[in-house]
Amino acid sequence: MIFLVHYDRRAQQLLRFDQYEDGDFTRAEDDRLDLELSLLGSDRENEIVLFNAADEAALRVSHARYFQSIEEIALATARSQGPFAC
């Protein structure tokens, strides 16, 4: 699967999340370019990327910062390490 992510770094907010089939790379790339061009001059700190992942769940694990706050990531990390982690 291919995923288009539009993230506002300053606000730490996911603004757009689109999913494409693997064969739709050209369409995904065209959508990414259209989005970038539409945002020229914007005052947001835009991050627009395409990812290839097995599925949405895998992407949410590998790129959690787009989907969770820093606090949520820290809490999940602490929980996964257990009480005896160094």
Backbone as CSV, one residue per row, in Angstrom:
resi,resn,N_x,N_y,N_z,CA_x,CA_y,CA_z,C_x,C_y,C_z
1,MET,0.840,-1.184,0.000,0.000,0.000,0.000,0.885,1.247,0.000
2,ILE,0.355,2.271,-0.594,1.028,3.576,-0.630,0.177,4.551,0.170
3,PHE,0.831,5.366,0.970,0.122,6.317,1.825,0.676,7.713,1.603
4,LEU,-0.231,8.664,1.446,0.117,10.082,1.350,-0.202,10.714,2.687
5,VAL,0.800,11.346,3.281,0.651,11.981,4.583,0.957,13.465,4.456
6,HIS,0.037,14.284,4.959,0.267,15.733,5.051,0.202,16.067,6.533
7,TYR,1.315,16.535,7.046,1.475,16.769,8.477,1.941,18.197,8.706
8,ASP,1.329,18.875,9.664,1.736,20.225,10.057,2.685,20.077,11.242
9,ARG,3.962,20.328,11.017,4.963,20.148,12.079,4.727,21.078,13.263
10,ARG,4.420,22.320,12.980,4.250,23.293,14.063,3.082,22.897,14.976
11,ALA,1.968,22.534,14.379,0.779,22.167,15.154,0.819,20.708,15.609
12,GLN,1.775,19.938,15.087,1.867,18.503,15.354,0.523,17.838,15.084
13,GLN,0.037,18.079,13.854,-1.302,17.624,13.493,-1.297,17.001,12.098
14,LEU,-1.922,15.835,11.994,-2.118,15.177,10.714,-3.267,15.868,9.998
15,LEU,-3.003,16.388,8.804,-4.012,17.132,8.070,-4.660,16.317,6.959
16,ARG,-3.903,15.378,6.416,-4.441,14.554,5.332,-3.769,13.194,5.368
17,PHE,-4.570,12.167,5.098,-4.053,10.803,5.071,-4.830,10.042,4.010
18,ASP,-4.161,9.748,2.892,-4.795,9.032,1.782,-4.079,7.707,1.564
19,GLN,-4.827,6.749,1.096,-4.304,5.407,0.865,-4.505,5.040,-0.604
20,TYR,-3.495,4.402,-1.195,-3.529,3.997,-2.596,-3.078,2.542,-2.700
21,GLU,-3.556,1.875,-3.717,-3.080,0.527,-4.010,-1.653,0.624,-4.535
22,ASP,-0.887,-0.454,-4.434,0.511,-0.434,-4.877,0.664,0.011,-6.324
23,GLY,-0.255,-0.336,-7.191,-0.152,0.026,-8.592,-0.474,1.486,-8.884
24,ASP,-0.918,2.235,-7.880,-1.330,3.628,-8.066,-0.236,4.629,-7.710
25,PHE,1.035,4.241,-7.869,2.113,5.140,-7.461,2.071,6.456,-8.242
26,THR,1.790,6.390,-9.540,1.750,7.610,-10.343,0.655,8.541,-9.839
27,ARG,-0.510,7.988,-9.528,-1.600,8.819,-8.999,-1.224,9.407,-7.640
28,ALA,-0.609,8.605,-6.785,-0.179,9.093,-5.470,0.844,10.216,-5.624
29,GLU,1.792,10.033,-6.522,2.821,11.047,-6.759,2.201,12.324,-7.329
30,ASP,1.245,12.181,-8.234,0.550,13.351,-8.782,-0.216,14.096,-7.686
31,ASP,-0.891,13.357,-6.812,-1.625,13.980,-5.710,-0.675,14.705,-4.757
32,ARG,0.490,14.094,-4.490,1.485,14.727,-3.617,1.962,16.043,-4.226
33,LEU,2.276,16.010,-5.511,2.747,17.215,-6.188,1.663,18.292,-6.211
34,ASP,0.424,17.921,-6.520,-0.686,18.885,-6.506,-0.837,19.522,-5.130
35,LEU,-0.725,18.717,-4.090,-0.847,19.233,-2.731,0.292,20.197,-2.414
36,GLU,1.507,19.815,-2.764,2.649,20.700,-2.509,2.486,22.036,-3.225
37,LEU,2.062,21.985,-4.481,1.874,23.225,-5.239,0.758,24.081,-4.651
38,SER,-0.307,23.447,-4.166,-1.420,24.205,-3.588,-1.039,24.877,-2.278
39,LEU,0.006,24.399,-1.639,0.401,24.932,-0.336,1.571,25.917,-0.415
40,LEU,2.033,26.205,-1.614,3.120,27.182,-1.740,2.700,28.502,-1.092
41,GLY,3.552,29.039,-0.255,3.263,30.298,0.422,2.476,30.140,1.709
42,SER,2.120,28.916,2.050,1.378,28.671,3.288,2.269,28.978,4.492
43,ASP,1.649,29.406,5.582,2.431,29.689,6.790,2.594,28.456,7.668
44,ARG,2.061,27.337,7.246,2.246,26.089,7.995,3.627,25.521,7.715
45,GLU,4.075,24.687,8.631,5.305,23.932,8.408,4.882,22.571,7.875
46,ASN,4.623,22.522,6.571,4.074,21.336,5.941,5.117,20.267,5.715
47,GLU,4.728,19.059,5.995,5.516,17.886,5.666,4.586,16.998,4.842
48,ILE,4.944,16.779,3.593,4.118,15.995,2.689,4.982,14.852,2.171
49,VAL,4.581,13.637,2.488,5.403,12.474,2.143,4.542,11.329,1.643
50,LEU,5.192,10.464,0.867,4.589,9.203,0.451,5.338,8.082,1.151
51,PHE,4.598,7.132,1.666,5.184,5.957,2.307,4.654,4.717,1.629
52,ASN,5.470,3.687,1.622,5.052,2.375,1.163,5.124,1.461,2.378
53,ALA,4.005,0.835,2.712,3.960,-0.056,3.877,3.014,-1.210,3.570
54,ALA,3.172,-2.290,4.299,2.322,-3.468,4.093,0.852,-3.123,4.296
55,ASP,0.583,-2.289,5.313,-0.787,-1.862,5.606,-0.735,-0.659,6.545
56,GLU,-1.903,-0.107,6.856,-1.960,1.078,7.712,-1.411,0.798,9.106
57,ALA,-1.694,-0.379,9.633,-1.207,-0.723,10.974,0.319,-0.685,11.031
58,ALA,0.971,-1.199,10.000,2.439,-1.183,9.957,2.962,0.244,9.901
59,LEU,2.304,1.082,9.117,2.720,2.487,9.021,2.548,3.203,10.361
60,ARG,1.459,2.916,11.051,1.215,3.559,12.351,2.270,3.163,13.387
61,VAL,2.862,1.990,13.230,3.942,1.569,14.126,5.259,2.214,13.705
62,SER,5.572,2.153,12.417,6.875,2.646,11.958,6.981,4.176,11.952
63,HIS,5.850,4.868,11.859,5.847,6.329,11.809,4.805,6.891,12.781
64,ALA,4.888,6.460,14.011,3.902,6.812,15.033,3.768,8.317,15.239
65,ARG,4.812,9.080,15.020,4.752,10.517,15.299,3.702,11.256,14.482
66,TYR,3.305,10.675,13.348,2.255,11.292,12.546,0.860,11.044,13.120
67,PHE,0.731,10.028,13.956,-0.577,9.586,14.422,-0.787,9.739,15.925
68,GLN,0.301,9.948,16.669,0.217,10.058,18.129,1.011,11.274,18.598
69,SER,0.616,11.790,19.752,1.365,12.895,20.340,2.666,12.361,20.952
70,ILE,3.572,13.257,21.255,4.833,12.885,21.906,4.549,12.173,23.221
71,GLU,3.560,12.660,23.952,3.211,12.061,25.234,2.713,10.627,25.058
72,GLU,1.880,10.401,24.044,1.365,9.054,23.785,2.478,8.093,23.388
73,ILE,3.408,8.571,22.587,4.538,7.738,22.177,5.410,7.397,23.376
74,ALA,5.689,8.398,24.225,6.513,8.167,25.409,5.846,7.171,26.353
75,LEU,4.545,7.311,26.544,3.823,6.398,27.419,3.839,4.977,26.860
76,ALA,3.616,4.820,25.581,3.633,3.498,24.954,5.026,2.873,25.050
77,THR,6.064,3.687,24.882,7.435,3.193,24.984,7.733,2.736,26.408
78,ALA,7.327,3.528,27.380,7.555,3.163,28.790,6.833,1.867,29.141
79,ARG,5.616,1.728,28.658,4.849,0.504,28.934,5.486,-0.716,28.308
80,SER,6.018,-0.560,27.100,6.578,-1.712,26.396,7.917,-2.160,26.993
81,GLN,8.589,-1.247,27.700,9.883,-1.584,28.285,9.754,-2.246,29.640
82,GLY,8.616,-2.111,30.273,8.407,-2.746,31.569,9.091,-2.014,32.709
83,PRO,8.876,-2.470,33.948,9.370,-1.746,35.121,10.870,-1.874,35.342
84,PHE,11.556,-2.802,34.667,12.984,-3.013,34.931,13.865,-2.535,33.784
85,ALA,13.326,-1.750,32.883,14.114,-1.248,31.767,15.137,-0.235,32.245
86,CYS,16.272,-0.220,31.602,17.341,0.735,31.973,17.194,2.017,31.222
